[in-house]
């Protein structure tokens, strides 16, 4: 689904961005050079939503007595919440300032374009857009 584009999206008026054409700094998109809010079809500013699958490798703790079946049940079918593993990934990603420690062991894969049902079922929360 397409996400509405704000009237200021793409404006990056810092002088270092517009050394050759400073007069366009407050009126044109930095990425496609068109007057904002008119962006080209190749511009990175207009966004849409897609469904992706995220896969990562991580080390977690489990009770010693759990076999593979019990571990799979604990992670997927019990009352344990996946958010604790997401929180662990966040901590691991930020172990050292400026160094991500999860990208080399993770993968995201495009599944499909997002539908209204996906937004509802997968709880899409829109990022704050420039106004």
N, CA, C and O atoms as CSV, one atom per row, in Angstrom:
chain,resi,resn,atom,element,x,y,z
A,1,UNK,N,N,0.841,-1.170,0.000
A,1,UNK,CA,C,0.000,0.000,0.000
A,1,UNK,C,C,0.887,1.234,0.000
A,1,UNK,O,O,1.930,1.267,0.653
A,2,UNK,N,N,0.467,2.226,-0.726
A,2,UNK,CA,C,1.239,3.471,-0.770
A,2,UNK,C,C,1.030,4.258,0.513
A,2,UNK,O,O,-0.065,4.284,1.075
A,3,UNK,N,N,2.104,4.899,0.965
A,3,UNK,CA,C,2.053,5.751,2.144
A,3,UNK,C,C,1.982,7.187,1.656
A,3,UNK,O,O,2.759,7.573,0.782
A,4,UNK,N,N,1.074,7.991,2.196
A,4,UNK,CA,C,0.994,9.391,1.764
A,4,UNK,C,C,2.338,10.103,1.955
A,4,UNK,O,O,3.039,9.880,2.942
A,5,UNK,N,N,2.676,10.951,1.006
A,5,UNK,CA,C,3.932,11.697,1.057
A,5,UNK,C,C,3.637,13.096,1.584
A,5,UNK,O,O,2.767,13.794,1.063
A,6,UNK,N,N,4.364,13.498,2.614
A,6,UNK,CA,C,4.134,14.836,3.170
A,6,UNK,C,C,4.597,15.894,2.170
A,6,UNK,O,O,5.356,15.600,1.247
A,7,UNK,N,N,4.141,17.100,2.362
A,7,UNK,CA,C,4.471,18.198,1.448
A,7,UNK,C,C,5.933,18.610,1.551
A,7,UNK,O,O,6.423,19.326,0.677
A,8,UNK,N,N,6.648,18.180,2.596
A,8,UNK,CA,C,8.052,18.559,2.761
A,8,UNK,C,C,9.018,17.390,2.609
A,8,UNK,O,O,10.229,17.565,2.742
A,9,UNK,N,N,8.489,16.198,2.331
A,9,UNK,CA,C,9.348,15.021,2.211
A,9,UNK,C,C,10.366,15.209,1.082
A,9,UNK,O,O,10.002,15.559,-0.041
A,10,UNK,N,N,11.613,14.980,1.387
A,10,UNK,CA,C,12.688,15.109,0.399
A,10,UNK,C,C,13.448,16.407,0.503
A,10,UNK,O,O,14.521,16.551,-0.084
A,11,UNK,N,N,12.900,17.363,1.249
A,11,UNK,CA,C,13.615,18.632,1.423
A,11,UNK,C,C,14.774,18.425,2.393
A,11,UNK,O,O,14.570,18.034,3.542
A,12,UNK,N,N,15.953,18.681,1.936
A,12,UNK,CA,C,17.155,18.610,2.762
A,12,UNK,C,C,17.961,19.866,2.462
A,12,UNK,O,O,18.930,19.819,1.705
A,13,UNK,N,N,17.559,21.000,3.062
A,13,UNK,CA,C,18.105,22.293,2.648
A,13,UNK,C,C,19.522,22.624,3.142
A,13,UNK,O,O,20.003,23.731,2.903
A,14,UNK,N,N,20.183,21.710,3.810
A,14,UNK,CA,C,21.535,22.027,4.284
A,14,UNK,C,C,22.411,22.445,3.103
A,14,UNK,O,O,22.377,21.798,2.056
A,15,UNK,N,N,23.190,23.510,3.254
A,15,UNK,CA,C,24.011,24.025,2.143
A,15,UNK,C,C,24.948,22.990,1.517
A,15,UNK,O,O,25.243,23.068,0.325
A,16,UNK,N,N,25.411,22.037,2.296
A,16,UNK,CA,C,26.327,21.029,1.730
A,16,UNK,C,C,25.622,20.120,0.729
A,16,UNK,O,O,26.281,19.490,-0.099
A,17,UNK,N,N,24.292,20.043,0.790
A,17,UNK,CA,C,23.529,19.226,-0.157
A,17,UNK,C,C,23.300,19.937,-1.486
A,17,UNK,O,O,23.024,19.287,-2.494
A,18,UNK,N,N,23.409,21.254,-1.498
A,18,UNK,CA,C,23.027,22.037,-2.665
A,18,UNK,C,C,24.130,23.001,-3.087
A,18,UNK,O,O,23.856,24.175,-3.335
A,19,UNK,N,N,25.357,22.531,-3.170
A,19,UNK,CA,C,26.486,23.396,-3.535
A,19,UNK,C,C,26.349,23.937,-4.953
A,19,UNK,O,O,26.694,25.091,-5.207
A,20,UNK,N,N,25.848,23.118,-5.887
A,20,UNK,CA,C,25.760,23.548,-7.288
A,20,UNK,C,C,24.504,24.359,-7.590
A,20,UNK,O,O,24.521,25.208,-8.482
A,21,UNK,N,N,23.427,24.115,-6.870
A,21,UNK,CA,C,22.164,24.813,-7.118
A,21,UNK,C,C,21.534,25.261,-5.797
A,21,UNK,O,O,20.464,24.768,-5.441
A,22,UNK,N,N,22.157,26.168,-5.071
A,22,UNK,CA,C,21.649,26.569,-3.748
A,22,UNK,C,C,20.241,27.144,-3.780
A,22,UNK,O,O,19.542,27.099,-2.767
A,23,UNK,N,N,19.810,27.677,-4.901
A,23,UNK,CA,C,18.467,28.255,-4.991
A,23,UNK,C,C,17.367,27.192,-4.880
A,23,UNK,O,O,16.214,27.533,-4.615
A,24,UNK,N,N,17.700,25.918,-5.079
A,24,UNK,CA,C,16.713,24.830,-5.005
A,24,UNK,C,C,16.630,24.207,-3.613
A,24,UNK,O,O,15.785,23.343,-3.378
A,25,UNK,N,N,17.473,24.621,-2.708
A,25,UNK,CA,C,17.579,23.975,-1.399
A,25,UNK,C,C,16.270,23.887,-0.633
A,25,UNK,O,O,16.017,22.876,0.023
A,26,UNK,N,N,15.452,24.888,-0.693
A,26,UNK,CA,C,14.219,24.869,0.105
A,26,UNK,C,C,12.971,24.540,-0.703
A,26,UNK,O,O,11.863,24.598,-0.170
A,27,UNK,N,N,13.129,24.194,-1.984
A,27,UNK,CA,C,11.954,23.923,-2.817
A,27,UNK,C,C,12.010,22.588,-3.556
A,27,UNK,O,O,10.982,22.111,-4.038
A,28,UNK,N,N,13.195,21.974,-3.655
A,28,UNK,CA,C,13.340,20.770,-4.471
A,28,UNK,C,C,13.790,19.564,-3.636
A,28,UNK,O,O,14.455,19.708,-2.610
A,29,UNK,N,N,13.409,18.385,-4.104
A,29,UNK,CA,C,13.785,17.130,-3.447
A,29,UNK,C,C,15.273,16.864,-3.668
A,29,UNK,O,O,15.765,16.944,-4.793
A,30,UNK,N,N,15.971,16.554,-2.605
A,30,UNK,CA,C,17.394,16.246,-2.703
A,30,UNK,C,C,17.652,15.011,-3.547
A,30,UNK,O,O,18.691,14.919,-4.201
A,31,UNK,N,N,16.729,14.062,-3.546
A,31,UNK,CA,C,16.962,12.768,-4.183
A,31,UNK,C,C,16.614,12.726,-5.668
A,31,UNK,O,O,17.333,12.107,-6.453
A,32,UNK,N,N,15.516,13.381,-6.062
A,32,UNK,CA,C,15.127,13.336,-7.479
A,32,UNK,C,C,15.209,14.706,-8.154
A,32,UNK,O,O,14.980,14.820,-9.358
A,33,UNK,N,N,15.534,15.742,-7.384
A,33,UNK,CA,C,15.718,17.111,-7.884
A,33,UNK,C,C,14.458,17.757,-8.440
A,33,UNK,O,O,14.540,18.771,-9.134
A,34,UNK,N,N,13.296,17.187,-8.148
A,34,UNK,CA,C,12.038,17.761,-8.610
A,34,UNK,C,C,11.465,18.681,-7.535
A,34,UNK,O,O,11.775,18.523,-6.354
A,35,UNK,N,N,10.622,19.653,-7.942
A,35,UNK,CA,C,9.978,20.508,-6.937
A,35,UNK,C,C,9.098,19.657,-6.016
A,35,UNK,O,O,8.278,18.866,-6.483
A,36,UNK,N,N,9.277,19.828,-4.721
A,36,UNK,CA,C,8.494,19.089,-3.736
A,36,UNK,C,C,7.084,19.664,-3.715
A,36,UNK,O,O,6.950,20.888,-3.719
A,37,UNK,N,N,6.028,18.861,-3.694
A,37,UNK,CA,C,5.963,17.428,-3.447
A,37,UNK,C,C,5.878,16.559,-4.705
A,37,UNK,O,O,5.396,15.430,-4.613
A,38,UNK,N,N,6.309,17.015,-5.839
A,38,UNK,CA,C,6.251,16.238,-7.082
A,38,UNK,C,C,7.544,15.441,-7.247
A,38,UNK,O,O,8.584,16.003,-7.588
A,39,UNK,N,N,7.476,14.154,-7.008
A,39,UNK,CA,C,8.654,13.298,-7.092
A,39,UNK,C,C,8.587,12.421,-8.326
A,39,UNK,O,O,7.497,12.106,-8.804
A,40,UNK,N,N,9.737,12.022,-8.850
A,40,UNK,CA,C,9.770,11.116,-9.987
A,40,UNK,C,C,9.394,9.710,-9.527
A,40,UNK,O,O,9.401,9.426,-8.329
A,41,UNK,N,N,9.071,8.844,-10.459
A,41,UNK,CA,C,8.728,7.459,-10.099
A,41,UNK,C,C,9.951,6.704,-9.576
A,41,UNK,O,O,9.793,5.687,-8.901
A,42,UNK,N,N,11.158,7.173,-9.868
A,42,UNK,CA,C,12.383,6.523,-9.398
A,42,UNK,C,C,12.862,7.074,-8.053
A,42,UNK,O,O,13.836,6.568,-7.497
A,43,UNK,N,N,12.200,8.095,-7.527
A,43,UNK,CA,C,12.624,8.747,-6.294
A,43,UNK,C,C,12.429,7.822,-5.086
A,43,UNK,O,O,11.463,7.060,-5.032
A,44,UNK,N,N,13.346,7.894,-4.128
A,44,UNK,CA,C,13.269,7.047,-2.926
A,44,UNK,C,C,12.353,7.626,-1.849
A,44,UNK,O,O,12.101,6.955,-0.848
A,45,UNK,N,N,11.853,8.835,-2.019
A,45,UNK,CA,C,11.033,9.470,-0.986
A,45,UNK,C,C,9.629,8.857,-0.895
A,45,UNK,O,O,9.228,8.476,0.205
A,46,UNK,N,N,8.863,8.741,-1.983
A,46,UNK,CA,C,7.554,8.089,-1.855
A,46,UNK,C,C,7.738,6.636,-1.418
A,46,UNK,O,O,8.556,5.906,-1.978
A,47,UNK,N,N,6.972,6.231,-0.417
A,47,UNK,CA,C,7.121,4.903,0.166
A,47,UNK,C,C,5.864,4.071,-0.026
A,47,UNK,O,O,4.779,4.603,-0.261
A,48,UNK,N,N,6.025,2.750,0.079
A,48,UNK,CA,C,4.904,1.820,0.089
A,48,UNK,C,C,5.216,0.774,1.153
A,48,UNK,O,O,6.351,0.677,1.621
A,49,UNK,N,N,4.217,-0.001,1.531
A,49,UNK,CA,C,4.451,-1.038,2.520
A,49,UNK,C,C,4.511,-2.398,1.837
A,49,UNK,O,O,3.776,-2.668,0.887
A,50,UNK,N,N,5.387,-3.234,2.332
A,50,UNK,CA,C,5.563,-4.597,1.840
A,50,UNK,C,C,5.648,-5.531,3.039
A,50,UNK,O,O,5.960,-5.100,4.149
A,51,UNK,N,N,5.372,-6.800,2.813
A,51,UNK,CA,C,5.517,-7.814,3.850
A,51,UNK,C,C,6.870,-8.487,3.634
A,51,UNK,O,O,7.205,-8.889,2.520
A,52,UNK,N,N,7.644,-8.604,4.718
A,52,UNK,CA,C,8.949,-9.252,4.663
A,52,UNK,C,C,9.021,-10.334,5.725
A,52,UNK,O,O,8.252,-10.346,6.686
A,53,UNK,N,N,9.952,-11.229,5.529
A,53,UNK,CA,C,10.236,-12.254,6.529
A,53,UNK,C,C,11.629,-11.985,7.066
A,53,UNK,O,O,12.567,-11.777,6.296
A,54,UNK,N,N,11.765,-11.988,8.378
A,54,UNK,CA,C,13.038,-11.726,9.040
A,54,UNK,C,C,13.535,-13.020,9.670
A,54,UNK,O,O,12.809,-13.663,10.428
A,55,UNK,N,N,14.768,-13.403,9.359
A,55,UNK,CA,C,15.378,-14.598,9.912
A,55,UNK,C,C,16.726,-14.213,10.500
A,55,UNK,O,O,17.496,-13.471,9.891
A,56,UNK,N,N,17.001,-14.729,11.695
A,56,UNK,CA,C,18.298,-14.439,12.317
A,56,UNK,C,C,18.772,-15.637,13.117
A,56,UNK,O,O,17.978,-16.493,13.507
A,57,UNK,N,N,20.060,-15.690,13.354
A,57,UNK,CA,C,20.666,-16.708,14.218
A,57,UNK,C,C,21.040,-16.010,15.514
A,57,UNK,O,O,21.609,-14.918,15.500
A,58,UNK,N,N,20.711,-16.656,16.656
A,58,UNK,CA,C,21.086,-16.080,17.945
A,58,UNK,C,C,21.227,-17.180,18.979
A,58,UNK,O,O,20.692,-18.275,18.808
A,59,UNK,N,N,21.939,-16.891,20.039
A,59,UNK,CA,C,22.106,-17.813,21.154
A,59,UNK,C,C,21.168,-17.349,22.268
A,59,UNK,O,O,21.205,-16.188,22.676
A,60,UNK,N,N,20.331,-18.259,22.752
A,60,UNK,CA,C,19.407,-17.940,23.844
A,60,UNK,C,C,19.562,-18.998,24.938
A,60,UNK,O,O,20.164,-20.048,24.711
A,61,UNK,N,N,19.028,-18.723,26.102
A,61,UNK,CA,C,19.090,-19.710,27.186
A,61,UNK,C,C,17.773,-20.463,27.278
A,61,UNK,O,O,16.702,-19.896,27.056
A,62,UNK,N,N,17.864,-21.750,27.609
A,62,UNK,CA,C,16.715,-22.635,27.793
A,62,UNK,C,C,17.027,-23.571,28.959
A,62,UNK,O,O,18.194,-23.824,29.260
A,63,UNK,N,N,15.995,-24.079,29.606
A,63,UNK,CA,C,16.234,-25.044,30.677
A,63,UNK,C,C,17.020,-26.257,30.170
A,63,UNK,O,O,16.787,-26.731,29.058
A,64,UNK,N,N,17.944,-26.753,30.982
A,64,UNK,CA,C,18.790,-27.894,30.594
A,64,UNK,C,C,17.977,-29.124,30.219
A,64,UNK,O,O,18.392,-29.908,29.365
A,65,UNK,N,N,16.834,-29.298,30.846
A,65,UNK,CA,C,16.046,-30.512,30.614
A,65,UNK,C,C,15.244,-30.474,29.308
A,65,UNK,O,O,14.659,-31.488,28.928
A,66,UNK,N,N,15.203,-29.347,28.622
A,66,UNK,CA,C,14.418,-29.241,27.386
A,66,UNK,C,C,15.125,-29.930,26.232
A,66,UNK,O,O,16.306,-29.693,25.980
A,67,UNK,N,N,14.379,-30.796,25.525
A,67,UNK,CA,C,14.888,-31.358,24.280
A,67,UNK,C,C,14.430,-30.456,23.125
A,67,UNK,O,O,13.803,-29.423,23.362
A,68,UNK,N,N,14.736,-30.834,21.890
A,68,UNK,CA,C,14.387,-30.003,20.730
A,68,UNK,C,C,12.892,-29.714,20.663
A,68,UNK,O,O,12.491,-28.587,20.373
A,69,UNK,N,N,12.076,-30.712,20.925
A,69,UNK,CA,C,10.619,-30.528,20.874
A,69,UNK,C,C,10.161,-29.520,21.933
A,69,UNK,O,O,9.332,-28.655,21.649
A,70,UNK,N,N,10.689,-29.629,23.128
A,70,UNK,CA,C,10.300,-28.715,24.207
A,70,UNK,C,C,10.771,-27.289,23.911
A,70,UNK,O,O,10.069,-26.321,24.207
A,71,UNK,N,N,11.959,-27.170,23.327
A,71,UNK,CA,C,12.470,-25.836,22.967
A,71,UNK,C,C,11.585,-25.212,21.898
A,71,UNK,O,O,11.210,-24.045,22.012
A,72,UNK,N,N,11.249,-25.967,20.869
A,72,UNK,CA,C,10.375,-25.446,19.815
A,72,UNK,C,C,9.007,-25.063,20.369
A,72,UNK,O,O,8.444,-24.039,19.983
A,73,UNK,N,N,8.478,-25.878,21.266
A,73,UNK,CA,C,7.192,-25.543,21.876
A,73,UNK,C,C,7.315,-24.251,22.692
A,73,UNK,O,O,6.463,-23.368,22.594
A,74,UNK,N,N,8.353,-24.148,23.478
A,74,UNK,CA,C,8.539,-22.966,24.335
A,74,UNK,C,C,8.628,-21.681,23.511
A,74,UNK,O,O,8.117,-20.640,23.923
A,75,UNK,N,N,9.268,-21.755,22.365
A,75,UNK,CA,C,9.461,-20.550,21.549
A,75,UNK,C,C,8.260,-20.228,20.667
A,75,UNK,O,O,8.046,-19.064,20.327
A,76,UNK,N,N,7.477,-21.226,20.292
A,76,UNK,CA,C,6.433,-20.997,19.287
A,76,UNK,C,C,4.995,-21.207,19.758
A,76,UNK,O,O,4.077,-20.589,19.218
A,77,UNK,N,N,4.787,-22.057,20.744
A,77,UNK,CA,C,3.414,-22.407,21.108
A,77,UNK,C,C,3.074,-22.154,22.574
A,77,UNK,O,O,1.926,-22.347,22.975
A,78,UNK,N,N,4.025,-21.734,23.367
A,78,UNK,CA,C,3.747,-21.483,24.781
A,78,UNK,C,C,3.375,-20.021,24.983
A,78,UNK,O,O,3.173,-19.283,24.018
A,79,UNK,N,N,3.287,-19.612,26.231
A,79,UNK,CA,C,2.947,-18.222,26.533
A,79,UNK,C,C,4.170,-17.306,26.487
A,79,UNK,O,O,4.046,-16.103,26.715
A,80,UNK,N,N,5.344,-17.859,26.196
A,80,UNK,CA,C,6.549,-17.024,26.098
A,80,UNK,C,C,6.359,-16.015,24.974
A,80,UNK,O,O,5.808,-16.338,23.921
A,81,UNK,N,N,6.814,-14.810,25.204
A,81,UNK,CA,C,6.620,-13.744,24.218
A,81,UNK,C,C,7.898,-13.523,23.415
A,81,UNK,O,O,8.991,-13.437,23.974
A,82,UNK,N,N,7.743,-13.431,22.104
A,82,UNK,CA,C,8.872,-13.215,21.208
A,82,UNK,C,C,9.557,-11.872,21.469
A,82,UNK,O,O,10.717,-11.687,21.100
A,83,UNK,N,N,8.856,-10.946,22.096
A,83,UNK,CA,C,9.442,-9.615,22.307
A,83,UNK,C,C,10.732,-9.674,23.124
A,83,UNK,O,O,11.609,-8.827,22.952
A,84,UNK,N,N,10.858,-10.661,24.009
A,84,UNK,CA,C,12.105,-10.734,24.781
A,84,UNK,C,C,13.295,-11.058,23.882
A,84,UNK,O,O,14.412,-10.615,24.147
A,85,UNK,N,N,13.063,-11.824,22.826
A,85,UNK,CA,C,14.156,-12.127,21.894
A,85,UNK,C,C,14.464,-10.923,21.019
A,85,UNK,O,O,15.618,-10.677,20.667
A,86,UNK,N,N,13.427,-10.176,20.672
A,86,UNK,CA,C,13.635,-8.933,19.922
A,86,UNK,C,C,14.434,-7.952,20.782
A,86,UNK,O,O,15.341,-7.282,20.290
A,87,UNK,N,N,14.094,-7.875,22.053
A,87,UNK,CA,C,14.846,-7.007,22.972
A,87,UNK,C,C,16.299,-7.462,23.090
A,87,UNK,O,O,17.207,-6.632,23.151
A,88,UNK,N,N,16.523,-8.784,23.123
A,88,UNK,CA,C,17.892,-9.300,23.162
A,88,UNK,C,C,18.643,-8.893,21.898
A,88,UNK,O,O,19.797,-8.471,21.968
A,89,UNK,N,N,17.995,-9.018,20.749
A,89,UNK,CA,C,18.635,-8.603,19.488
A,89,UNK,C,C,18.980,-7.119,19.518
A,89,UNK,O,O,20.050,-6.718,19.059
A,90,UNK,N,N,18.086,-6.311,20.051
A,90,UNK,CA,C,18.354,-4.876,20.136
A,90,UNK,C,C,19.579,-4.605,21.008
A,90,UNK,O,O,20.430,-3.789,20.653
A,91,UNK,N,N,19.666,-5.293,22.149
A,91,UNK,CA,C,20.843,-5.121,23.014
A,91,UNK,C,C,22.114,-5.565,22.301
A,91,UNK,O,O,23.143,-4.895,22.387
A,92,UNK,N,N,22.045,-6.690,21.599
A,92,UNK,CA,C,23.215,-7.190,20.876
A,92,UNK,C,C,23.603,-6.267,19.727
A,92,UNK,O,O,24.787,-6.096,19.434
A,93,UNK,N,N,22.620,-5.681,19.086
A,93,UNK,CA,C,22.902,-4.774,17.972
A,93,UNK,C,C,23.623,-3.531,18.445
A,93,UNK,O,O,24.373,-2.917,17.686
A,94,UNK,N,N,23.402,-3.156,19.688
A,94,UNK,CA,C,23.971,-1.917,20.216
A,94,UNK,C,C,25.085,-2.153,21.233
A,94,UNK,O,O,25.336,-1.295,22.079
A,95,UNK,N,N,25.752,-3.297,21.164
A,95,UNK,CA,C,26.820,-3.591,22.113
A,95,UNK,C,C,27.944,-2.568,22.058
A,95,UNK,O,O,28.467,-2.146,23.089
A,96,UNK,N,N,28.300,-2.185,20.869
A,96,UNK,CA,C,29.354,-1.195,20.671
A,96,UNK,C,C,28.789,-0.074,19.822
A,96,UNK,O,O,28.132,-0.326,18.812
A,97,UNK,N,N,29.037,1.147,20.221
A,97,UNK,CA,C,28.530,2.300,19.473
A,97,UNK,C,C,28.989,2.227,18.016
A,97,UNK,O,O,30.178,2.070,17.738
A,98,UNK,N,N,28.044,2.343,17.101
A,98,UNK,CA,C,28.369,2.366,15.683
A,98,UNK,C,C,28.620,1.005,15.064
A,98,UNK,O,O,28.916,0.922,13.872
A,99,UNK,N,N,28.512,-0.056,15.834
A,99,UNK,CA,C,28.773,-1.403,15.314
A,99,UNK,C,C,27.529,-2.272,15.499
A,99,UNK,O,O,27.136,-2.563,16.629
A,100,UNK,N,N,26.919,-2.680,14.404
A,100,UNK,CA,C,25.772,-3.579,14.484
A,100,UNK,C,C,26.291,-5.011,14.548
A,100,UNK,O,O,27.166,-5.400,13.774
A,101,UNK,N,N,25.744,-5.786,15.473
A,101,UNK,CA,C,26.198,-7.163,15.639
A,101,UNK,C,C,25.151,-8.191,15.216
A,101,UNK,O,O,25.265,-9.365,15.569
A,102,UNK,N,N,24.147,-7.773,14.476
A,102,UNK,CA,C,23.151,-8.749,14.030
A,102,UNK,C,C,23.027,-8.839,12.511
A,102,UNK,O,O,22.485,-9.821,12.003
A,103,UNK,N,N,23.508,-7.855,11.784
A,103,UNK,CA,C,23.326,-7.870,10.328
A,103,UNK,C,C,23.990,-9.065,9.653
A,103,UNK,O,O,23.419,-9.648,8.733
A,104,UNK,N,N,25.174,-9.430,10.092
A,104,UNK,CA,C,25.909,-10.523,9.449
A,104,UNK,C,C,25.239,-11.878,9.663
A,104,UNK,O,O,25.535,-12.830,8.942
A,105,UNK,N,N,24.348,-11.976,10.635
A,105,UNK,CA,C,23.690,-13.254,10.915
A,105,UNK,C,C,22.187,-13.206,10.695
A,105,UNK,O,O,21.455,-14.081,11.156
A,106,UNK,N,N,21.732,-12.182,9.990
A,106,UNK,CA,C,20.301,-12.014,9.753
A,106,UNK,C,C,20.014,-11.801,8.281
A,106,UNK,O,O,20.887,-11.411,7.506
A,107,UNK,N,N,18.769,-12.065,7.914
A,107,UNK,CA,C,18.337,-11.872,6.528
A,107,UNK,C,C,16.884,-11.435,6.523
A,107,UNK,O,O,16.071,-11.917,7.312
A,108,UNK,N,N,16.572,-10.519,5.625
A,108,UNK,CA,C,15.181,-10.134,5.400
A,108,UNK,C,C,14.852,-10.465,3.950
A,108,UNK,O,O,15.658,-10.231,3.049
A,109,UNK,N,N,13.667,-11.007,3.738
A,109,UNK,CA,C,13.254,-11.437,2.402
A,109,UNK,C,C,11.884,-10.853,2.085
A,109,UNK,O,O,10.960,-10.944,2.893
A,110,UNK,N,N,11.757,-10.255,0.907
A,110,UNK,CA,C,10.480,-9.728,0.421
A,110,UNK,C,C,9.522,-10.890,0.208
A,110,UNK,O,O,9.874,-11.891,-0.416
A,111,UNK,N,N,8.302,-10.749,0.733
A,111,UNK,CA,C,7.274,-11.773,0.550
A,111,UNK,C,C,6.218,-11.307,-0.451
A,111,UNK,O,O,5.919,-12.012,-1.415
A,112,UNK,N,N,5.646,-10.100,-0.217
A,112,UNK,CA,C,4.595,-9.582,-1.113
A,112,UNK,C,C,4.325,-8.120,-0.776
A,112,UNK,O,O,4.820,-7.592,0.220
A,113,UNK,N,N,3.532,-7.483,-1.624
A,113,UNK,CA,C,3.046,-6.142,-1.343
A,113,UNK,C,C,2.057,-6.245,-0.185
A,113,UNK,O,O,1.295,-7.209,-0.111
A,114,UNK,N,N,2.059,-5.283,0.702
A,114,UNK,CA,C,1.166,-5.312,1.858
A,114,UNK,C,C,-0.243,-4.891,1.469
A,114,UNK,O,O,-0.436,-3.977,0.667
A,115,UNK,N,N,-1.209,-5.564,2.043
A,115,UNK,CA,C,-2.613,-5.238,1.835
A,115,UNK,C,C,-3.171,-4.598,3.108
A,115,UNK,O,O,-2.488,-4.535,4.130
A,116,UNK,N,N,-4.401,-4.132,3.037
A,116,UNK,CA,C,-5.057,-3.580,4.223
A,116,UNK,C,C,-5.160,-4.655,5.306
A,116,UNK,O,O,-5.008,-4.360,6.492
A,117,UNK,N,N,-5.418,-5.894,4.905
A,117,UNK,CA,C,-5.492,-6.997,5.866
A,117,UNK,C,C,-4.136,-7.218,6.540
A,117,UNK,O,O,-4.078,-7.482,7.741
A,118,UNK,N,N,-3.049,-7.113,5.775
A,118,UNK,CA,C,-1.713,-7.246,6.365
A,118,UNK,C,C,-1.481,-6.154,7.403
A,118,UNK,O,O,-0.946,-6.417,8.480
A,119,UNK,N,N,-1.881,-4.942,7.078
A,119,UNK,CA,C,-1.705,-3.826,8.017
A,119,UNK,C,C,-2.426,-4.116,9.328
A,119,UNK,O,O,-1.923,-3.801,10.406
A,120,UNK,N,N,-3.606,-4.718,9.226
A,120,UNK,CA,C,-4.380,-5.025,10.429
A,120,UNK,C,C,-3.820,-6.247,11.149
A,120,UNK,O,O,-3.595,-6.193,12.358
A,121,UNK,N,N,-3.594,-7.336,10.442
A,121,UNK,CA,C,-3.159,-8.587,11.061
A,121,UNK,C,C,-1.717,-8.541,11.550
A,121,UNK,O,O,-1.386,-9.160,12.562
A,122,UNK,N,N,-0.864,-7.821,10.848
A,122,UNK,CA,C,0.548,-7.760,11.226
A,122,UNK,C,C,0.876,-6.496,12.015
A,122,UNK,O,O,2.040,-6.221,12.304
A,123,UNK,N,N,-0.143,-5.741,12.357
A,123,UNK,CA,C,-0.017,-4.557,13.222
A,123,UNK,C,C,0.973,-3.527,12.705
A,123,UNK,O,O,1.879,-3.114,13.428
A,124,UNK,N,N,0.804,-3.116,11.471
A,124,UNK,CA,C,1.675,-2.083,10.913
A,124,UNK,C,C,1.500,-0.771,11.669
A,124,UNK,O,O,0.382,-0.290,11.853
A,125,UNK,N,N,2.606,-0.208,12.098
A,125,UNK,CA,C,2.602,1.106,12.747
A,125,UNK,C,C,3.410,2.033,11.857
A,125,UNK,O,O,4.609,1.829,11.667
A,126,UNK,N,N,2.765,3.039,11.318
A,126,UNK,CA,C,3.417,3.968,10.395
A,126,UNK,C,C,4.528,4.738,11.099
A,126,UNK,O,O,4.395,5.158,12.248
A,127,UNK,N,N,5.628,4.908,10.370
A,127,UNK,CA,C,6.705,5.746,10.875
A,127,UNK,C,C,6.245,7.187,10.805
A,127,UNK,O,O,5.441,7.544,9.944
A,128,UNK,N,N,6.748,8.016,11.704
A,128,UNK,CA,C,6.392,9.426,11.684
A,128,UNK,C,C,6.964,10.062,10.416
A,128,UNK,O,O,8.161,9.955,10.147
A,129,UNK,N,N,6.119,10.711,9.654
A,129,UNK,CA,C,6.507,11.355,8.412
A,129,UNK,C,C,6.802,12.836,8.641
A,129,UNK,O,O,6.263,13.449,9.563
A,130,UNK,N,N,7.665,13.405,7.792
A,130,UNK,CA,C,7.902,14.842,7.835
A,130,UNK,C,C,6.579,15.557,7.556
A,130,UNK,O,O,5.776,15.076,6.757
A,131,UNK,N,N,6.351,16.672,8.193
A,131,UNK,CA,C,5.123,17.436,7.923
A,131,UNK,C,C,5.442,18.617,7.108
A,131,UNK,O,O,4.549,19.394,6.770
